Amino acid sequence: MAHVNAVNKSTLNYVKLFNFFLYGSISILLSFFPLYFQSAGFNKMAIGMLMAGGPFVSIFANPFWGYWSDRLQNIRRILVIMLIGNLIIVQFVFQFDSMVWAFIAMLCFFLFQTPLFSQSNSLILNTIEGTSYKFGSFRLWGSLGWALLAVAVSPLIDWIGIDNLWIVYSAMLFLTILFTIKLPTGKLEGTKKIAKGGYGQALFGNKYFLVFVLLGVLISVPNSMNQTFNSLYIDQLGGSVVLIGWAAFLTAIFEVPVFLLFDRYLKRNIPVMIGCLIVVSLLFVLRWYLMSIAVSPVQIIFIQMLHSISFGGYYYIGTTLTAELIPVELRASGQAVYALTWGGISGIIAGFFGGWLFGTLGPQVMYQVSTGIALFGAVGFSLLWIWIRKDARYQVKAGSERVEL
C-alpha cells in the first residue's frame, strides 16, 4: 500500500488554508465574471462563448497538468506554476473589449485555471494517504472559502464597481500563492511505475470508470449552465451584486456539514457510492425544476441551498469513487479526467447551448431542459448500479482495502 512521509499538523493546516483561499478566489471570479462581461457590452450568447472557452481548454489542460503531476510526483510545483500563470494572464483578460481578443485571453487564462481544483484534490488525497484523516475535513475549507469570501467582497465590488473586479481577484490570488510555500509536495512513496505504453490502459482500462465519466457529463451540463448564468438570472429578476454574493454564500456554506457527514458515513464500497449518485441526481432534478418556476431573486437564493447536497454530494462521491477505481500512482491523472465531467466537456455544452437557451428562449426554458437532462443522468446511474452489483470484484465490506484491478 502506498504511503506518504509523516506530515505535521502545521503542514496540514497550510493545506486547509490553501484550499480556503484557492476556492474563495475562484468563487469571486466565477460569481461576478458574467456580470463583468455584461457591463463590458457582451450579449448573453457572447458571454456563454467566453465562459465555454474554459471548459474547452480544460479538456487538454486537465490531462496535461495531471500527467506532469504524476510524472514529477510534485503536485505543489504544478500548482505554483498554474497559479502564477493564472495571475499574470488574468491581467490581460480585463483589458480587452474586443470579442476576439477577450476570447483568446480567456483561453490562455483557463489553461492555468481549470485544473486547479482537481490538482488540489490530488494533493489532499496524497497528503492523507495512509493516515486517519478524511478528504472531506480538508475539502470543506474550500467550501468555506467559496462561501465566505464571495459574500464578504460583494459589498466592496458594489462600491468600487464591477469594472475593478480584477483588483479583488488578483489580491486574493496573490494570497493563495503565498500559502503554497509550506504545502507538502504530494509525493507518494512506494508506488509502482506504469510501464511504458501502459498509461492509457491503466487510466482507461476500467469500463465502469468510463461509464461514470460519461454519465457525469449529463449531470454536470445543467450545473455548468447554472454556474454560468445564475448571476445573470438574478440580475434579470432585479437582484443586486450583494444578492449575487449571498447566492454564492448559500451555494457553498452548507457543503461543510455535507462533507463531514460523508466522511463519517460514506462506505468505500463502489456499488454503495453509485447508489448515492442516483439519489444526488434526483436532487439535481428537483433543483432545476424549482429554478424553472422561480419568480424572484430571493427564491433563487434559497434554491441555491440545494447545491450543498446535490453538487457537494456528487463532487465528494465522485472524487472518492475515482480514487477507488483508478490506480493510486495515476491519482492526479484520474482526478483530472473526472474534472472533465464537471468542468470540461459539460462546460462547453453549457456555454454554447446554455447561452443560446438563455438568450433565445429564456432562463425558465433553460432550467426546464436542465431538469430533463438530469433525469436522464439519474436513469443512467440506476442502470450502472444494477450492472456493477453483479461484479464480484466490487462486493467488498465497508472498511476493507480498495480493490486493485
TORKOL-4160 file (C-alpha; in steps of 0.2 Angstrom, whole numbers, padded with zeros to 4 digits, m for minus):
405
<pt num="1" X="0000" Y="0000" Z="0000"/>
<pt num="2" X="0007" Y="0017" Z="m0005"/>
<pt num="3" X="0010" Y="0029" Z="0009"/>
<pt num="4" X="0017" Y="0047" Z="0012"/>
<pt num="5" X="0030" Y="0053" Z="0023"/>
<pt num="6" X="0023" Y="0059" Z="0040"/>
<pt num="7" X="0016" Y="0076" Z="0040"/>
<pt num="8" X="0015" Y="0088" Z="0055"/>
<pt num="9" X="m0001" Y="0097" Z="0060"/>
<pt num="10" X="0006" Y="0114" Z="0054"/>
<pt num="11" X="0008" Y="0107" Z="0036"/>
<pt num="12" X="m0010" Y="0100" Z="0036"/>
<pt num="13" X="m0016" Y="0117" Z="0042"/>
<pt num="14" X="m0007" Y="0125" Z="0027"/>
<pt num="15" X="m0017" Y="0113" Z="0015"/>
<pt num="16" X="m0033" Y="0119" Z="0023"/>
<pt num="17" X="m0029" Y="0137" Z="0022"/>
<pt num="18" X="m0023" Y="0135" Z="0004"/>
<pt num="19" X="m0040" Y="0127" Z="m0001"/>
<pt num="20" X="m0049" Y="0141" Z="0008"/>
<pt num="21" X="m0041" Y="0155" Z="m0002"/>
<pt num="22" X="m0040" Y="0145" Z="m0018"/>
<pt num="23" X="m0059" Y="0141" Z="m0019"/>
<pt num="24" X="m0063" Y="0159" Z="m0012"/>
<pt num="25" X="m0053" Y="0167" Z="m0026"/>
<pt num="26" X="m0061" Y="0157" Z="m0040"/>
<pt num="27" X="m0078" Y="0160" Z="m0032"/>
<pt num="28" X="m0076" Y="0178" Z="m0033"/>
<pt num="29" X="m0071" Y="0177" Z="m0051"/>
<pt num="30" X="m0084" Y="0165" Z="m0057"/>
<pt num="31" X="m0098" Y="0173" Z="m0047"/>
<pt num="32" X="m0095" Y="0190" Z="m0055"/>
<pt num="33" X="m0087" Y="0186" Z="m0072"/>
<pt num="34" X="m0103" Y="0185" Z="m0081"/>
<pt num="35" X="m0109" Y="0202" Z="m0074"/>
<pt num="36" X="m0092" Y="0210" Z="m0078"/>
<pt num="37" X="m0094" Y="0204" Z="m0096"/>
<pt num="38" X="m0112" Y="0210" Z="m0097"/>
<pt num="39" X="m0106" Y="0228" Z="m0091"/>
<pt num="40" X="m0092" Y="0227" Z="m0104"/>
<pt num="41" X="m0106" Y="0226" Z="m0118"/>
<pt num="42" X="m0106" Y="0207" Z="m0122"/>
<pt num="43" X="m0123" Y="0199" Z="m0125"/>
<pt num="44" X="m0129" Y="0183" Z="m0117"/>
<pt num="45" X="m0123" Y="0172" Z="m0132"/>
<pt num="46" X="m0106" Y="0180" Z="m0131"/>
<pt num="47" X="m0104" Y="0178" Z="m0113"/>
<pt num="48" X="m0108" Y="0159" Z="m0115"/>
<pt num="49" X="m0095" Y="0158" Z="m0128"/>
<pt num="50" X="m0082" Y="0166" Z="m0117"/>
<pt num="51" X="m0086" Y="0155" Z="m0102"/>
<pt num="52" X="m0086" Y="0140" Z="m0113"/>
<pt num="53" X="m0068" Y="0143" Z="m0118"/>
<pt num="54" X="m0063" Y="0137" Z="m0101"/>
<pt num="55" X="m0071" Y="0120" Z="m0102"/>
<pt num="56" X="m0064" Y="0118" Z="m0120"/>
<pt num="57" X="m0046" Y="0121" Z="m0114"/>
<pt num="58" X="m0048" Y="0110" Z="m0099"/>
<pt num="59" X="m0051" Y="0095" Z="m0110"/>
<pt num="60" X="m0032" Y="0097" Z="m0114"/>
<pt num="61" X="m0026" Y="0106" Z="m0098"/>
<pt num="62" X="m0033" Y="0094" Z="m0085"/>
<pt num="63" X="m0024" Y="0078" Z="m0093"/>
<pt num="64" X="m0008" Y="0089" Z="m0097"/>
<pt num="65" X="m0006" Y="0095" Z="m0079"/>
<pt num="66" X="m0012" Y="0079" Z="m0071"/>
<pt num="67" X="0001" Y="0069" Z="m0082"/>
<pt num="68" X="0016" Y="0081" Z="m0076"/>
<pt num="69" X="0010" Y="0079" Z="m0058"/>
<pt num="70" X="0011" Y="0061" Z="m0058"/>
<pt num="71" X="0027" Y="0060" Z="m0068"/>
<pt num="72" X="0036" Y="0073" Z="m0057"/>
<pt num="73" X="0027" Y="0067" Z="m0041"/>
<pt num="74" X="0027" Y="0085" Z="m0036"/>
<pt num="75" X="0009" Y="0092" Z="m0036"/>
<pt num="76" X="0014" Y="0108" Z="m0026"/>
<pt num="77" X="0026" Y="0113" Z="m0040"/>
<pt num="78" X="0012" Y="0111" Z="m0053"/>
<pt num="79" X="0000" Y="0121" Z="m0043"/>
<pt num="80" X="0013" Y="0136" Z="m0041"/>
<pt num="81" X="0016" Y="0136" Z="m0060"/>
<pt num="82" X="m0003" Y="0136" Z="m0063"/>
<pt num="83" X="m0007" Y="0150" Z="m0050"/>
<pt num="84" X="0007" Y="0161" Z="m0056"/>
<pt num="85" X="0002" Y="0159" Z="m0074"/>
<pt num="86" X="m0016" Y="0162" Z="m0069"/>
<pt num="87" X="m0011" Y="0179" Z="m0060"/>
<pt num="88" X="m0001" Y="0185" Z="m0075"/>
<pt num="89" X="m0014" Y="0181" Z="m0089"/>
<pt num="90" X="m0029" Y="0187" Z="m0080"/>
<pt num="91" X="m0022" Y="0205" Z="m0081"/>
<pt num="92" X="m0024" Y="0204" Z="m0099"/>
<pt num="93" X="m0042" Y="0197" Z="m0099"/>
<pt num="94" X="m0049" Y="0213" Z="m0091"/>
<pt num="95" X="m0040" Y="0224" Z="m0104"/>
<pt num="96" X="m0049" Y="0218" Z="m0119"/>
<pt num="97" X="m0067" Y="0224" Z="m0125"/>
<pt num="98" X="m0065" Y="0215" Z="m0142"/>
<pt num="99" X="m0074" Y="0198" Z="m0143"/>
<pt num="100" X="m0059" Y="0190" Z="m0152"/>
<pt num="101" X="m0045" Y="0196" Z="m0141"/>
<pt num="102" X="m0056" Y="0193" Z="m0125"/>
<pt num="103" X="m0059" Y="0175" Z="m0131"/>
<pt num="104" X="m0040" Y="0172" Z="m0134"/>
<pt num="105" X="m0036" Y="0179" Z="m0117"/>
<pt num="106" X="m0049" Y="0168" Z="m0109"/>
<pt num="107" X="m0042" Y="0153" Z="m0117"/>
<pt num="108" X="m0025" Y="0156" Z="m0111"/>
<pt num="109" X="m0031" Y="0160" Z="m0093"/>
<pt num="110" X="m0041" Y="0144" Z="m0092"/>
<pt num="111" X="m0026" Y="0134" Z="m0097"/>
<pt num="112" X="m0019" Y="0138" Z="m0080"/>
<pt num="113" X="m0036" Y="0140" Z="m0070"/>
<pt num="114" X="m0047" Y="0125" Z="m0074"/>
<pt num="115" X="m0035" Y="0111" Z="m0067"/>
<pt num="116" X="m0033" Y="0120" Z="m0050"/>
<pt num="117" X="m0047" Y="0111" Z="m0041"/>
<pt num="118" X="m0043" Y="0093" Z="m0047"/>
<pt num="119" X="m0024" Y="0095" Z="m0043"/>
<pt num="120" X="m0028" Y="0102" Z="m0026"/>
<pt num="121" X="m0039" Y="0087" Z="m0023"/>
<pt num="122" X="m0025" Y="0076" Z="m0028"/>
<pt num="123" X="m0014" Y="0085" Z="m0016"/>
<pt num="124" X="m0026" Y="0082" Z="m0002"/>
<pt num="125" X="m0028" Y="0063" Z="m0006"/>
<pt num="126" X="m0010" Y="0060" Z="m0007"/>
<pt num="127" X="m0006" Y="0070" Z="0009"/>
<pt num="128" X="m0018" Y="0060" Z="0019"/>
<pt num="129" X="m0014" Y="0043" Z="0011"/>
<pt num="130" X="m0011" Y="0030" Z="0025"/>
<pt num="131" X="m0017" Y="0042" Z="0039"/>
<pt num="132" X="m0033" Y="0043" Z="0048"/>
<pt num="133" X="m0038" Y="0059" Z="0040"/>
<pt num="134" X="m0053" Y="0060" Z="0028"/>
<pt num="135" X="m0054" Y="0070" Z="0012"/>
<pt num="136" X="m0070" Y="0080" Z="0017"/>
<pt num="137" X="m0062" Y="0088" Z="0033"/>
<pt num="138" X="m0049" Y="0096" Z="0021"/>
<pt num="139" X="m0061" Y="0100" Z="0006"/>
<pt num="140" X="m0073" Y="0108" Z="0017"/>
<pt num="141" X="m0061" Y="0123" Z="0019"/>
<pt num="142" X="m0063" Y="0126" Z="0000"/>
<pt num="143" X="m0082" Y="0127" Z="0003"/>
<pt num="144" X="m0079" Y="0139" Z="0017"/>
<pt num="145" X="m0068" Y="0150" Z="0006"/>
<pt num="146" X="m0080" Y="0149" Z="m0008"/>
<pt num="147" X="m0095" Y="0155" Z="0003"/>
<pt num="148" X="m0087" Y="0167" Z="0015"/>
<pt num="149" X="m0075" Y="0177" Z="0003"/>
<pt num="150" X="m0089" Y="0179" Z="m0011"/>
<pt num="151" X="m0101" Y="0186" Z="0001"/>
<pt num="152" X="m0088" Y="0196" Z="0010"/>
<pt num="153" X="m0081" Y="0205" Z="m0005"/>
<pt num="154" X="m0098" Y="0208" Z="m0014"/>
<pt num="155" X="m0101" Y="0225" Z="m0005"/>
<pt num="156" X="m0083" Y="0230" Z="m0010"/>
<pt num="157" X="m0086" Y="0226" Z="m0028"/>
<pt num="158" X="m0103" Y="0235" Z="m0027"/>
<pt num="159" X="m0093" Y="0250" Z="m0021"/>
<pt num="160" X="m0078" Y="0250" Z="m0032"/>
<pt num="161" X="m0088" Y="0245" Z="m0047"/>
<pt num="162" X="m0088" Y="0228" Z="m0057"/>
<pt num="163" X="m0075" Y="0235" Z="m0069"/>
<pt num="164" X="m0062" Y="0234" Z="m0055"/>
<pt num="165" X="m0066" Y="0215" Z="m0052"/>
<pt num="166" X="m0048" Y="0211" Z="m0057"/>
<pt num="167" X="m0041" Y="0221" Z="m0042"/>
<pt num="168" X="m0050" Y="0210" Z="m0030"/>
<pt num="169" X="m0047" Y="0194" Z="m0039"/>
<pt num="170" X="m0028" Y="0197" Z="m0041"/>
<pt num="171" X="m0026" Y="0202" Z="m0022"/>
<pt num="172" X="m0035" Y="0185" Z="m0017"/>
<pt num="173" X="m0024" Y="0175" Z="m0029"/>
<pt num="174" X="m0008" Y="0183" Z="m0023"/>
<pt num="175" X="m0013" Y="0177" Z="m0005"/>
<pt num="176" X="m0016" Y="0160" Z="m0012"/>
<pt num="177" X="0001" Y="0159" Z="m0019"/>
<pt num="178" X="0009" Y="0164" Z="m0003"/>
<pt num="179" X="0001" Y="0148" Z="0006"/>
<pt num="180" X="0009" Y="0137" Z="m0007"/>
<pt num="181" X="0026" Y="0140" Z="0001"/>
<pt num="182" X="0023" Y="0127" Z="0015"/>
<pt num="183" X="0012" Y="0115" Z="0006"/>
<pt num="184" X="0018" Y="0096" Z="0005"/>
<pt num="185" X="0024" Y="0091" Z="m0012"/>
<pt num="186" X="0011" Y="0077" Z="m0013"/>
<pt num="187" X="0023" Y="0064" Z="m0017"/>
<pt num="188" X="0018" Y="0046" Z="m0014"/>
<pt num="189" X="0032" Y="0034" Z="m0008"/>
<pt num="190" X="0031" Y="0016" Z="m0013"/>
<pt num="191" X="0020" Y="0017" Z="m0029"/>
<pt num="192" X="0024" Y="0006" Z="m0043"/>
<pt num="193" X="0028" Y="0014" Z="m0060"/>
<pt num="194" X="0017" Y="0012" Z="m0075"/>
<pt num="195" X="0025" Y="0003" Z="m0089"/>
<pt num="196" X="0029" Y="0012" Z="m0105"/>
<pt num="197" X="0014" Y="0012" Z="m0116"/>
<pt num="198" X="0003" Y="0007" Z="m0102"/>
<pt num="199" X="m0003" Y="0024" Z="m0096"/>
<pt num="200" X="m0019" Y="0024" Z="m0106"/>
<pt num="201" X="m0023" Y="0006" Z="m0102"/>
<pt num="202" X="m0020" Y="0009" Z="m0083"/>
<pt num="203" X="m0031" Y="0025" Z="m0084"/>
<pt num="204" X="m0045" Y="0020" Z="m0095"/>
<pt num="205" X="m0045" Y="0001" Z="m0093"/>
<pt num="206" X="m0059" Y="0001" Z="m0081"/>
<pt num="207" X="m0076" Y="0001" Z="m0090"/>
<pt num="208" X="m0085" Y="0007" Z="m0075"/>
<pt num="209" X="m0075" Y="0022" Z="m0074"/>
<pt num="210" X="m0078" Y="0026" Z="m0092"/>
<pt num="211" X="m0097" Y="0025" Z="m0090"/>
<pt num="212" X="m0096" Y="0035" Z="m0074"/>
<pt num="213" X="m0087" Y="0049" Z="m0083"/>
<pt num="214" X="m0100" Y="0049" Z="m0097"/>
<pt num="215" X="m0114" Y="0049" Z="m0085"/>
<pt num="216" X="m0106" Y="0063" Z="m0076"/>
<pt num="217" X="m0107" Y="0074" Z="m0091"/>
<pt num="218" X="m0126" Y="0073" Z="m0091"/>
<pt num="219" X="m0127" Y="0078" Z="m0073"/>
<pt num="220" X="m0114" Y="0092" Z="m0075"/>
<pt num="221" X="m0121" Y="0101" Z="m0090"/>
<pt num="222" X="m0136" Y="0108" Z="m0081"/>
<pt num="223" X="m0124" Y="0113" Z="m0066"/>
<pt num="224" X="m0112" Y="0121" Z="m0078"/>
<pt num="225" X="m0126" Y="0131" Z="m0086"/>
<pt num="226" X="m0132" Y="0137" Z="m0069"/>
<pt num="227" X="m0115" Y="0142" Z="m0064"/>
<pt num="228" X="m0113" Y="0152" Z="m0079"/>
<pt num="229" X="m0130" Y="0161" Z="m0080"/>
<pt num="230" X="m0136" Y="0161" Z="m0062"/>
<pt num="231" X="m0129" Y="0178" Z="m0058"/>
<pt num="232" X="m0137" Y="0185" Z="m0074"/>
<pt num="233" X="m0154" Y="0176" Z="m0069"/>
<pt num="234" X="m0153" Y="0185" Z="m0053"/>
<pt num="235" X="m0149" Y="0202" Z="m0061"/>
<pt num="236" X="m0163" Y="0199" Z="m0074"/>
<pt num="237" X="m0175" Y="0197" Z="m0059"/>
<pt num="238" X="m0169" Y="0213" Z="m0051"/>
<pt num="239" X="m0156" Y="0206" Z="m0039"/>
<pt num="240" X="m0141" Y="0216" Z="m0034"/>
<pt num="241" X="m0122" Y="0212" Z="m0034"/>
<pt num="242" X="m0123" Y="0210" Z="m0015"/>
<pt num="243" X="m0138" Y="0197" Z="m0018"/>
<pt num="244" X="m0127" Y="0188" Z="m0030"/>
<pt num="245" X="m0113" Y="0187" Z="m0017"/>
<pt num="246" X="m0126" Y="0179" Z="m0004"/>
<pt num="247" X="m0131" Y="0167" Z="m0018"/>
<pt num="248" X="m0113" Y="0161" Z="m0019"/>
<pt num="249" X="m0113" Y="0160" Z="0000"/>
<pt num="250" X="m0128" Y="0149" Z="0002"/>
<pt num="251" X="m0122" Y="0139" Z="m0013"/>
<pt num="252" X="m0106" Y="0133" Z="m0003"/>
<pt num="253" X="m0108" Y="0136" Z="0016"/>
<pt num="254" X="m0119" Y="0120" Z="0019"/>
<pt num="255" X="m0106" Y="0109" Z="0009"/>
<pt num="256" X="m0097" Y="0109" Z="0026"/>
<pt num="257" X="m0109" Y="0098" Z="0036"/>
<pt num="258" X="m0112" Y="0088" Z="0020"/>
<pt num="259" X="m0093" Y="0084" Z="0018"/>
<pt num="260" X="m0092" Y="0080" Z="0037"/>
<pt num="261" X="m0107" Y="0068" Z="0036"/>
<pt num="262" X="m0099" Y="0059" Z="0020"/>
<pt num="263" X="m0083" Y="0057" Z="0030"/>
<pt num="264" X="m0091" Y="0048" Z="0044"/>
<pt num="265" X="m0104" Y="0038" Z="0035"/>
<pt num="266" X="m0100" Y="0035" Z="0017"/>
<pt num="267" X="m0094" Y="0017" Z="0014"/>
<pt num="268" X="m0079" Y="0015" Z="0002"/>
<pt num="269" X="m0090" Y="0002" Z="m0007"/>
<pt num="270" X="m0092" Y="0006" Z="m0025"/>
<pt num="271" X="m0110" Y="0000" Z="m0028"/>
<pt num="272" X="m0115" Y="0010" Z="m0012"/>
<pt num="273" X="m0107" Y="0025" Z="m0019"/>
<pt num="274" X="m0115" Y="0023" Z="m0036"/>
<pt num="275" X="m0132" Y="0021" Z="m0027"/>
<pt num="276" X="m0129" Y="0038" Z="m0018"/>
<pt num="277" X="m0126" Y="0046" Z="m0035"/>
<pt num="278" X="m0143" Y="0040" Z="m0040"/>
<pt num="279" X="m0150" Y="0050" Z="m0025"/>
<pt num="280" X="m0139" Y="0065" Z="m0029"/>
<pt num="281" X="m0145" Y="0065" Z="m0047"/>
<pt num="282" X="m0163" Y="0065" Z="m0042"/>
<pt num="283" X="m0159" Y="0080" Z="m0031"/>
<pt num="284" X="m0152" Y="0089" Z="m0046"/>
<pt num="285" X="m0169" Y="0085" Z="m0055"/>
<pt num="286" X="m0178" Y="0094" Z="m0041"/>
<pt num="287" X="m0166" Y="0109" Z="m0040"/>
<pt num="288" X="m0168" Y="0113" Z="m0059"/>
<pt num="289" X="m0187" Y="0111" Z="m0058"/>
<pt num="290" X="m0188" Y="0123" Z="m0044"/>
<pt num="291" X="m0176" Y="0135" Z="m0053"/>
<pt num="292" X="m0188" Y="0134" Z="m0069"/>
<pt num="293" X="m0203" Y="0140" Z="m0059"/>
<pt num="294" X="m0194" Y="0154" Z="m0048"/>
<pt num="295" X="m0201" Y="0171" Z="m0050"/>
<pt num="296" X="m0190" Y="0182" Z="m0038"/>
<pt num="297" X="m0171" Y="0183" Z="m0034"/>
<pt num="298" X="m0174" Y="0178" Z="m0016"/>
<pt num="299" X="m0182" Y="0162" Z="m0022"/>
<pt num="300" X="m0166" Y="0158" Z="m0032"/>
<pt num="301" X="m0155" Y="0161" Z="m0017"/>
<pt num="302" X="m0164" Y="0149" Z="m0006"/>
<pt num="303" X="m0165" Y="0136" Z="m0020"/>
<pt num="304" X="m0146" Y="0138" Z="m0021"/>
<pt num="305" X="m0145" Y="0130" Z="m0004"/>
<pt num="306" X="m0149" Y="0113" Z="m0013"/>
<pt num="307" X="m0132" Y="0115" Z="m0021"/>
<pt num="308" X="m0123" Y="0109" Z="m0005"/>
<pt num="309" X="m0131" Y="0091" Z="m0006"/>
<pt num="310" X="m0133" Y="0090" Z="m0024"/>
<pt num="311" X="m0116" Y="0096" Z="m0031"/>
<pt num="312" X="m0107" Y="0094" Z="m0015"/>
<pt num="313" X="m0113" Y="0076" Z="m0014"/>
<pt num="314" X="m0109" Y="0072" Z="m0032"/>
<pt num="315" X="m0091" Y="0081" Z="m0030"/>
<pt num="316" X="m0087" Y="0071" Z="m0014"/>
<pt num="317" X="m0093" Y="0054" Z="m0020"/>
<pt num="318" X="m0086" Y="0056" Z="m0037"/>
<pt num="319" X="m0069" Y="0061" Z="m0030"/>
<pt num="320" X="m0069" Y="0046" Z="m0019"/>
<pt num="321" X="m0075" Y="0034" Z="m0032"/>
<pt num="322" X="m0062" Y="0040" Z="m0044"/>
<pt num="323" X="m0049" Y="0036" Z="m0031"/>
<pt num="324" X="m0056" Y="0019" Z="m0029"/>
<pt num="325" X="m0057" Y="0015" Z="m0047"/>
<pt num="326" X="m0040" Y="0022" Z="m0053"/>
<pt num="327" X="m0023" Y="0015" Z="m0048"/>
<pt num="328" X="m0015" Y="0026" Z="m0034"/>
<pt num="329" X="0000" Y="0030" Z="m0045"/>
<pt num="330" X="m0011" Y="0039" Z="m0058"/>
<pt num="331" X="m0022" Y="0048" Z="m0045"/>
<pt num="332" X="m0018" Y="0065" Z="m0052"/>
<pt num="333" X="m0022" Y="0060" Z="m0069"/>
<pt num="334" X="m0038" Y="0051" Z="m0064"/>
<pt num="335" X="m0044" Y="0066" Z="m0054"/>
<pt num="336" X="m0040" Y="0077" Z="m0070"/>
<pt num="337" X="m0051" Y="0065" Z="m0081"/>
<pt num="338" X="m0065" Y="0066" Z="m0068"/>
<pt num="339" X="m0064" Y="0085" Z="m0068"/>
<pt num="340" X="m0068" Y="0085" Z="m0086"/>
<pt num="341" X="m0086" Y="0079" Z="m0082"/>
<pt num="342" X="m0090" Y="0094" Z="m0071"/>
<pt num="343" X="m0079" Y="0107" Z="m0079"/>
<pt num="344" X="m0073" Y="0102" Z="m0097"/>
<pt num="345" X="m0085" Y="0093" Z="m0109"/>
<pt num="346" X="m0100" Y="0099" Z="m0099"/>
<pt num="347" X="m0094" Y="0117" Z="m0098"/>
<pt num="348" X="m0093" Y="0118" Z="m0117"/>
<pt num="349" X="m0110" Y="0111" Z="m0120"/>
<pt num="350" X="m0117" Y="0123" Z="m0106"/>
<pt num="351" X="m0108" Y="0138" Z="m0113"/>
<pt num="352" X="m0114" Y="0137" Z="m0131"/>
<pt num="353" X="m0131" Y="0128" Z="m0128"/>
<pt num="354" X="m0135" Y="0136" Z="m0112"/>
<pt num="355" X="m0131" Y="0153" Z="m0119"/>
<pt num="356" X="m0142" Y="0150" Z="m0134"/>
<pt num="357" X="m0156" Y="0144" Z="m0122"/>
<pt num="358" X="m0155" Y="0158" Z="m0110"/>
<pt num="359" X="m0153" Y="0172" Z="m0124"/>
<pt num="360" X="m0167" Y="0165" Z="m0136"/>
<pt num="361" X="m0179" Y="0155" Z="m0125"/>
<pt num="362" X="m0176" Y="0162" Z="m0108"/>
<pt num="363" X="m0170" Y="0156" Z="m0092"/>
<pt num="364" X="m0185" Y="0146" Z="m0087"/>
<pt num="365" X="m0184" Y="0135" Z="m0103"/>
<pt num="366" X="m0165" Y="0133" Z="m0099"/>
<pt num="367" X="m0169" Y="0126" Z="m0082"/>
<pt num="368" X="m0184" Y="0115" Z="m0089"/>
<pt num="369" X="m0171" Y="0107" Z="m0101"/>
<pt num="370" X="m0159" Y="0105" Z="m0087"/>
<pt num="371" X="m0172" Y="0095" Z="m0077"/>
<pt num="372" X="m0174" Y="0083" Z="m0092"/>
<pt num="373" X="m0155" Y="0081" Z="m0094"/>
<pt num="374" X="m0153" Y="0077" Z="m0075"/>
<pt num="375" X="m0167" Y="0064" Z="m0076"/>
<pt num="376" X="m0158" Y="0055" Z="m0090"/>
<pt num="377" X="m0142" Y="0055" Z="m0079"/>
<pt num="378" X="m0152" Y="0048" Z="m0064"/>
<pt num="379" X="m0158" Y="0034" Z="m0075"/>
<pt num="380" X="m0141" Y="0030" Z="m0082"/>
<pt num="381" X="m0133" Y="0029" Z="m0064"/>
<pt num="382" X="m0148" Y="0017" Z="m0060"/>
<pt num="383" X="m0143" Y="0006" Z="m0074"/>
<pt num="384" X="m0124" Y="0007" Z="m0069"/>
<pt num="385" X="m0129" Y="0002" Z="m0051"/>
<pt num="386" X="m0138" Y="m0013" Z="m0057"/>
<pt num="387" X="m0123" Y="m0018" Z="m0069"/>
<pt num="388" X="m0109" Y="m0016" Z="m0056"/>
<pt num="389" X="m0118" Y="m0025" Z="m0042"/>
<pt num="390" X="m0116" Y="m0041" Z="m0052"/>
<pt num="391" X="m0097" Y="m0039" Z="m0052"/>
<pt num="392" X="m0090" Y="m0049" Z="m0038"/>
<pt num="393" X="m0074" Y="m0039" Z="m0038"/>
<pt num="394" X="m0084" Y="m0024" Z="m0030"/>
<pt num="395" X="m0093" Y="m0034" Z="m0017"/>
<pt num="396" X="m0082" Y="m0028" Z="m0003"/>
<pt num="397" X="m0086" Y="m0024" Z="0015"/>
<pt num="398" X="m0085" Y="m0007" Z="0022"/>
<pt num="399" X="m0068" Y="m0003" Z="0029"/>
<pt num="400" X="m0059" Y="m0015" Z="0018"/>
<pt num="401" X="m0045" Y="m0011" Z="0007"/>
<pt num="402" X="m0049" Y="m0004" Z="m0011"/>
<pt num="403" X="m0050" Y="m0017" Z="m0025"/>
<pt num="404" X="m0034" Y="m0017" Z="m0036"/>
<pt num="405" X="m0039" Y="m0020" Z="m0054"/>
